[in-house]
Amino acid sequence: MQNWQPSASIPALKQRAKIIQVIRHFFAEKNVLEVETPLLATSGVTDLHLENLTSEFNGPGFNDGLTLYLQTSPEYAMKRLLAAGSGCIYQICKAFRNDESGRFHNPEFTMLEWYRVGFDHFMLMDETEQLLKLVLNCLPAERLTYQQAFLKFTSIDPLDTSINQLKTFLKSNDQADLADILESETDLLQWIFTDFIEPEIGQEAPCFIYHFPAAQASLAKLSRTDNRVADRFEVYFKGIELANGFHELTDKAEQQKRFEQDNRLRIDNGKTEKPIDQHLLAALENGLPDCAGIALGIDRLIMLALGHNEIKDSLSFDLNRC
């Protein structure tokens, strides 16, 4: 039996440790506080496309058992710290996602997440680029709006399109089967972006895609200048999605509405409804400072820094060895 050995080589793990030291030094120089938050919570994530791993606690006071969700991101707990007055914070921690395993995915992975009070998404893109250049020694990043990227690579305007137009595009590109399966505009746009745009961007230098359609806002504010788009960005490099950032939504009522919409979508798609995080909503009601936040995959970043082809080569033990 050989799979007792680590997925990554020992030299690679030493390089991983050095990169994490560089990241910590980057934030220490900026006086951003390192924090820790629980990996387990009583609420999961409502997002249609994310699934929590779960656990059951049967300790004192919970004779009937308490279902706990391993967190897909430390976001909700970190926002509670922000609302309590923590100031700018960052965290390097484990995160967990069910149904994700492959060349770029492991169900247990390491996340770097940070929040900058007083930043908008443009300022956070600037800081993210600084970190990427430091770790990856890469060229300055390119920036395209979601609309510009679609127009450049597909000639579709994602802010002025229709389900029929998107299905026609897929059919004309030998994907009639998917055109028949996908029914919502959001799902069609996401598929076209993944299949026809992601392979074209960020090959020589990182590429920031920003101002996603409002329907894909997630936990971001809508733009003050164009309510068709959200103050959200993602960054890609060499075919890998590295990070997802927001000018964070601070409105409790709007956030609750989005969570409820998520759960309706989950039910419509045959998935279970998830408990809404009432702690987060209470924190938003108390007052989340104006801030921008981002989640960045450490394992993918290290994979790129070390020139690896698979994420397992950057992990001590991947799913097949744990």
N, C-alpha and C positions, 0 to 999 in steps of 0.2 A: 504493500500500500504506500504510494508515493505522495498522495495528496495531503499528508500531514505537513508538508513543507509549505512555506509562504508562497503566495501568488507572485509577489514582487521579489526581485533580487534584494539581497541585503544592501548593496551599494545604492539601489534605487530608493530603499527606505531611508537611508542616511540622507540622500538628496531631498527626499520628502520632508524630513525633519528640518533641514536648513531652510527650505522654502517657507515652511510654517513659521520659523523664527523671523524670516524677512517680513512676512505679513504682520506679525505681532509688532515688530519694530516700526513698521509703516504707520500703524494706528497709534502707537505710543508717542511717536513724534508729533502727531496731530492732536494729542490729548483726548483721544476717544477711549472711553472706559470699556474694558473687557468685562463681560457679564456671563453668568450661567443661568439657564432656566430649565425647568423640568422637561424630560423627554416624554413623560406620560401626562395625559390630561383627560378630563372627563368629557371633552368635546373633540370631535374629529373635524375634518375639513369637508365643506359642502361642495367644493368644486366637482363638476361632473367628471372631469378627466383625471382626478386624483383619488387614490384609495389608501386609507390608513391600514396598517397592521394593528391588530388589537391584542389586548391581554386581559386577564381576569384577576382581580384582587379579592382574596377571601380572608382578610385579616380581621382583627378586632373592630367591632362596630359595623362590619359589612358581612354579616352571616349569609345573606342572600347573594353575595358577590357584587362586585363593582366593575363594570366594563370600563377599561381604560384604553385610550388611543395613543399609540406611538406617533409622535408628531412628524408631519411631512416637512415642517419648517418651524423654527422657533418664533415665527413672526408674531403670533397673538400674544405670547407671554412678554416678548420684548416691547411690544406696544403698551402693555400694561406698565412696564417700567418707565417708559417715556412719559406716560400720563401721570406717573407718580413723581416725576421731576428728575429723572436720572441724567438728563442731558444726552449728548451724543454717545452711542454705545455700539459695540460690535460683539460677535460671538463666533467661535469656531466649535462646532458640535456635530454629533451624529444626527442624522435625519433618516426617515424610513418611508418607503413608498411601496405599496403592494402592486403586483402585476408588472413590475419594471425590472427586467434583467436582460443583459446582452452586451454588445460591444461597448456601448457608452453608458450602460446602466447597471447598478447593483442595488438590490432592495434596501441595504444599509449603506449609507454613504456619508461623507463629511461635507458639511455646509459652512460657508462663511457668510454671515449675514450682518449688515451694519445699517445704522440709521443716523442721519445727519440733520439735527435741528436747524431750521432756517434755510435749508437747501431746497431747491426745486430739482426736477429730473435732469435739467441741463447741467446744473452744478454737480450733480451726482455722476453723470456721464463723464465729466471732466476728471473727477477723482478716481473713478473706475479705470479710466484710461491710464492715469498715472500708475496705478497698481499693476495693470497688465504690462505696461512697458518695463516696470521694475522687475517683475517675475519672469516675463517671457522674452524680454529684450526685443520687442517687436516694433514694427513701424507705427507711426501715428495712425489712429483709427479713422475709418471712413464713417460717415453718418448719412443715413437716408431715412426719410419718413416711410412709414408703411405704404402710403399711397405712392410715393416715388418708386419704391422697390417693385410694386405690382406693375406700374406703368412701364418701367424699364424692362422687366423680364417677361411680362405676359400681355402687355397692352390693355390690361383691365384696370379700371378705376374702382378700387374696392369701396370707395365712399359713394359711388354712384353706379351701382350694378344691380343685378337681379339674380334670383336663383336660376332662371332659365339661361341667362348669359353664362353663369359659372358652369352649369351642367354642359352647355354647348362647348365650352372651352375644354372640359375634360373629355368629351366624346371626340373632339377633333384631335386630341392628343392620346388616342388609344386607351382611354380609361372610361369607357362606357359603363363598365360594371360598377365602378365607384359612383358615377353620375346617377345610376339607378338606386344606389344604396343611400347616399348622403342626401338629406332632405332640408337641412337648415342652411341659411346663408353663412352663418358663422362656421359650421363644420366644413362647408365647401371652401371657404376662404382659408381656413387653417390647413386643409389638405393641400390646396394649391400652393400655399406658402411653403409648406414642408417639402413638397415634391419638386417644385419648379423654381423656387427662389432661394431656399437655404443652400442648395449645392452651388449657387452662383456667387454668393457673397462671402466676404471675409476670408478669401483664400490667401492673399498676400499680406494682409493686415487685418486686425479685428474690425468688425463692422457693427455699428449700433443701428438698430432699427427702432424708430420711435414714433409716437402718436398712433398707436393701434386703434382700430375702430372702437367706438364706445361700448359696443356689445361685448368686447373682449377686455373691458377695463379692469376686471378682477377687483383688486383693492386700491386702485388708483383713482385720483380725482379726474373728472372730465376737464378738458381744456377750457380755459376762460375765453379763448379767442375763437374756438371752433368746437361746439358741443358734439360734433360728429366723432370726435377723437378723444382718447384718454391720454393723460400724462404718464404714459407707460413706455418702457423701452426694454429691448433684449439685446444682447451682444453675442455675436457669432465669430468663430475663428476656426479656419481649416475644417469646415464642415461640422463643427460642434457648437451647440448652444451652451454658452458659459454662464449666463446670468440673466436675471429678470428683475427690473427695477421699477419703482413707482414714485411719483409725487403723491404721498399717501393720503387716502381718503380719511377725513376727520369727522365726518357727519354721521352720527349714530343712526339716525332714521334711514339714511340712504344705505348704510352698510347692512342694516337689518333687512331692508328690502332686497338687497342683492343676495344675501344668504337665503332668504325665503324663495327667491327666484331659482337659485341653484338647486334647492331641494325639490322644487316642482319639476325641474329638468331631470333630476335624478329619478324621480318616480316615473316620469314619462318615458325614460330610457330603461326601465326595468331594474333600477338600482335602489338600494335602501336609502331612506332619508337619514341624514346625519344630525345629531344634536347641535344646535347653534351655540357658539361660545358666548354665554351671557357675561362672563368676566370681561371679555373684550368689549362688548357693547357698553357695559358699565364704565369701563375706562374711557371709551369715546365720549360718553355722556359727561364724565367728569372733565374731559378736555385733553385731547391729544395735541401736542404742539405741532405747528406747521413743520413738516419734515419730509425728507425723501429717504427711501430705504431700498436695499437690494439684497438678493440672495444669489450667491455665486458658488458653483460646485468646485470644491477644493480638489477632488480626485481628478476631475476633468482638466482643471488648470495644471495640475502636476503631470498628467498624461501629456499635455501639450509641451510643457516645459522640458520634459525628458525625452520627447520624441517617441512615445509609445503609441502603438496602434490599438490597444485595447485597455479599458479601464482597469482590468484585473492586474495589469502590470504595474499599477500605481498603488495597489492595496496590499496590506499584509496578508489578508485571507479573504478571497471573494466567496460568493455564495456556494460554490462547489467545494470549498475547502473549510467552511466554517462548521 
